[in-house]
Amino acid sequence: MSINITAKRQATFRRFAEKPLDLLVIGGGIVGSGVARDAAMRGLRTGLVDRYDFAYGTSSRSSRLLHGGLRYLEQGRVGLVHESSVEKKIVHAIAPHLGQPLGFIFPVYKINGRPLWQMRIGVKMYDLLCNGRNFKPSRGYTKNETLGKLPQINTAGLRGSVRYYDALTSDARLTLDTLRSAVRSGALISNYTRFTDAKRENGAWSCEIEDTLTGEKLALRARAILNAAGPWSEKIPHSAVKLRLTKGIHIVVDRKRVSVAEGEAVTMVEGKRILFLIPWGERLIIGTTDTDYDAKPENVRVDLEDIDYVLHTVNTTFPSVNLGRDDIISSWSGLRPLIANRDGTPSDTSRAHQIKNPVEGWWDIAGGKLTTYRLMAEQAVSQIVRHLKFAAKPCRTAKEPLLPADEAAPYSGIIPPAYGEAAVRHYVENEWAVSLADVMMRRTSWHYYLPDMPARAAEVAGWMAAAAGWPPARLAAELADYAKEAAKTYPASLTPV
């Protein structure tokens, strides 16, 4: 890194020890970021660390949806659907650049699922659970109207369809912009910083953190600690979290391969699973799977079995498309850190969140959904404020915009920013990008969106080297590390287009 950027990072790291923190957050995914923003806005001296990059785990590998969860309504989880439906509208209001309303067309068939009249009632209930103010009203379509919307749809047994509304986001950008908002309110944040341990003494925690890039260690004091490490939560010292990790993969193909109306996505059913076909600029995101996962979270990868399952579902729903492995531009695999419950299939496991205070001054937060991150943060910070007897300001995260509009554009949005050196320099100088993968996968999503990635990666690495002051050896190492990360997103027999 350049001298200025290195010095800036080191200065931030050392500020953690200048005076005691009111709250130390472990984990820079969407939930930890939401907690840091809420706590800082209420006046707590707040610090956040993540041993990897921000949004490295689940928070850059989801379906990228803000949704109430129509499937959860069928499962009778009305409270969860209401919570999520209200929150999706709040996130859209505070971050309009990261909330694009989408109509989801759900085909209804004679041979499986519920009858069309029940589905029409169901989507009207879905609207009501959004306090009666969804993005647009739901409606039903006849068979002929459905064919007009989806001309390639499988017609065997087709009765019609329903349309309901949710929204598309960028999970990683939502995380990063939440962190930018937290920093504006005074939070200290540091990626590639590992929480090593803590000891409770004299009414506070004595903690040690380590900068994994330099090896520098630092002792600090914190009145409270919140563990929001997602799939890694169980492994954090003092954690009482018990998780059931489930894996979901997505593939990305050219939008022209499946004919979908502008501004509309498709909900597909395969057994107990619901999969989505989501327009994303010039691309389509298709997923997701839901299978148990027991290995290290950082090793999760896309397998050919996952790929073939998704392709089978698409080709069953759209037989004439005949989508194949060669059509895949990119793919990703992520983990859901669900509250442990080995009963039933992964799809049956609740997406509800849990906030626990197992020992004095320590909180674990786990489960939940991308959509409800703000509410989870509000509830957790409220508990911590009461425990600390802190004269906090009221929670304002549901009303105050995430960022001023001029700070969001042009480098934060649902569609990747324009490819170029100016964007790379922005992320290095203003958004804590340290590695090539930080820029390619999380700051921009270029890795998932653009063709010719090997050539582009070398060019982006050159731009980063200029912005961060990398020597030639560092540039070569970054390209090698990026190739290892990329290998997890492409099965061995698949290569980028």
Disulfide bonds with the S-S distance in Angstrom:
none
